[in-house]
Amino acid sequence: MSVRHISTGSPFEEQIGYSRAVVADGWVFVAGTTGYDYASMVMPDSIEEQCRNALTTIGKALEEAGSGLDHVVRVTYIVPNKDEWAACWPITSTIFATAKPAATMLSAGLQTPEMKIEIEVTARVPA
């Protein structure tokens, strides 16, 4: 089995020691991804903007892996404030309209106080 590691160039990947995504045996495992705009290293204030940024980063990693958001089979959302989660529903329902992955939302603290959402996915590489 071959394993391929994908990086977005985020400084956190190097500092913490992880890959944005790992491709193995037809699967793509994308690490928990927060809402940073990695080009500017700016974290937006709203959970909606952070959700969009996280899904954009995830989408790019999936494309590099030969997959895409339409091939996501599992998604986990982690939010510190569960009361903000509903604001993301219009975004996630649009992004995952085709994939309709199995999903879980957890409420837990994230690495820094400005982080309002972290998203992790598993996807298939289409044959």
C-alpha positions in Angstrom: 0.0 0.0 0.0 1.4 3.4 -1.0 0.8 6.4 1.2 1.0 10.0 0.0 1.1 13.1 2.2 -0.4 16.4 1.2 0.6 19.8 2.7 -1.1 23.1 2.4 2.0 24.9 3.6 0.4 25.9 6.8 3.0 26.6 9.5 1.0 24.5 11.9 1.7 21.3 9.8 5.4 21.7 10.4 5.2 22.9 14.0 2.8 20.2 15.1 3.9 17.4 12.8 1.0 16.4 10.7 -0.2 16.4 7.0 -3.2 18.3 5.8 -4.2 15.0 4.1 -3.0 11.5 3.7 -3.9 9.4 0.7 -3.9 5.6 1.3 -5.5 2.7 -0.4 -8.1 4.7 -2.2 -9.0 6.8 0.8 -8.2 10.5 1.6 -8.0 11.4 5.3 -8.1 15.2 5.8 -6.9 16.5 9.1 -9.0 18.8 11.3 -8.9 22.1 9.4 -9.7 25.5 10.8 -10.9 28.7 9.2 -7.5 30.4 8.5 -6.9 32.0 5.2 -3.5 30.4 4.8 -2.4 32.9 2.1 -2.7 35.8 4.6 -2.7 33.8 7.9 -5.8 35.8 8.9 -8.6 34.2 10.9 -12.0 35.8 10.1 -14.2 36.8 13.0 -17.4 34.9 11.9 -18.0 31.2 12.1 -19.5 31.4 8.6 -16.4 32.8 7.1 -14.2 30.3 9.0 -16.4 27.5 7.8 -16.1 28.6 4.2 -12.3 28.9 4.5 -12.0 25.5 6.1 -14.0 23.9 3.4 -12.0 25.7 0.7 -8.8 24.4 2.2 -10.2 20.9 2.5 -11.5 21.1 -1.1 -8.0 22.0 -2.4 -6.4 19.2 -0.5 -9.0 16.7 -1.8 -8.4 17.9 -5.4 -4.6 17.4 -5.0 -5.4 13.9 -3.8 -7.4 13.2 -6.9 -10.7 13.4 -5.1 -13.1 16.2 -4.2 -15.8 17.4 -1.9 -18.4 15.4 -3.8 -16.5 12.2 -2.7 -16.6 12.9 1.0 -18.1 10.0 2.9 -17.6 11.2 6.5 -17.3 14.7 8.1 -16.8 15.8 11.7 -17.5 19.3 12.7 -16.0 20.6 16.0 -17.3 23.9 17.4 -16.5 25.4 20.8 -19.9 27.2 20.9 -22.7 24.8 19.8 -25.1 27.8 19.6 -23.1 29.1 16.6 -23.3 25.8 14.6 -26.6 26.5 13.0 -25.1 29.5 11.1 -23.0 27.0 9.1 -25.9 24.8 8.0 -26.6 26.7 4.7 -22.9 26.5 3.8 -22.5 22.8 4.6 -25.8 21.8 3.0 -24.7 23.5 -0.2 -21.1 22.1 -0.2 -22.2 18.6 0.6 -25.5 18.5 -1.5 -24.1 15.8 -3.7 -21.9 13.8 -1.2 -24.4 13.8 1.7 -21.7 12.3 4.0 -22.3 10.8 7.3 -21.7 13.6 9.8 -21.1 14.4 13.4 -20.9 17.7 15.3 -19.0 17.9 18.5 -18.7 20.8 20.9 -15.2 21.1 22.3 -12.5 23.6 22.9 -10.1 24.3 20.0 -6.5 25.2 19.9 -6.9 29.0 20.1 -9.8 31.2 21.2 -10.3 32.8 17.8 -11.0 29.4 16.2 -14.8 28.9 15.9 -14.9 25.7 13.8 -12.7 22.8 12.8 -13.7 20.3 10.1 -12.3 16.9 9.4 -13.3 14.7 6.5 -12.7 11.3 4.9 -13.2 10.9 1.2 -12.8 8.2 -1.5 -10.6 8.6 -4.6 -13.0 7.8 -7.4 -12.0 4.9 -9.6 
